[in-house]
């Protein structure tokens, strides 16, 4: 039954986000918003209201968001850092998600810090510093992505 609620939530939030995008000319990925807001809602029900939540489903949704965030931020990472960025964003993200679900707060804080540090080093510090070395390929891919989502 939890799966039905989660899928319903994703579908409803996805539809609402699509409508919001049309009204505001924003470029929020509707499916990403649906998935992320669903697992945030599930965590809220678990931690603040004591509901029993299927941790497997929650982990799948959160892991999908961890990978999605990494791929979304790829366009801000210089090409030479793609592999280290992906590794240092996805792996600590998975460990942070797991430790959050296991309620191992120290490990969660450590790996969230590792993830945030890699975000700073690879994305924020180097944002578009390599923009000219790709021959316009990143800009072309960004345009295609904008058409998609």
Order of alpha helices (4+ residues) and beta strands (2+ residues): alpha-alpha-alpha-alpha-alpha-alpha
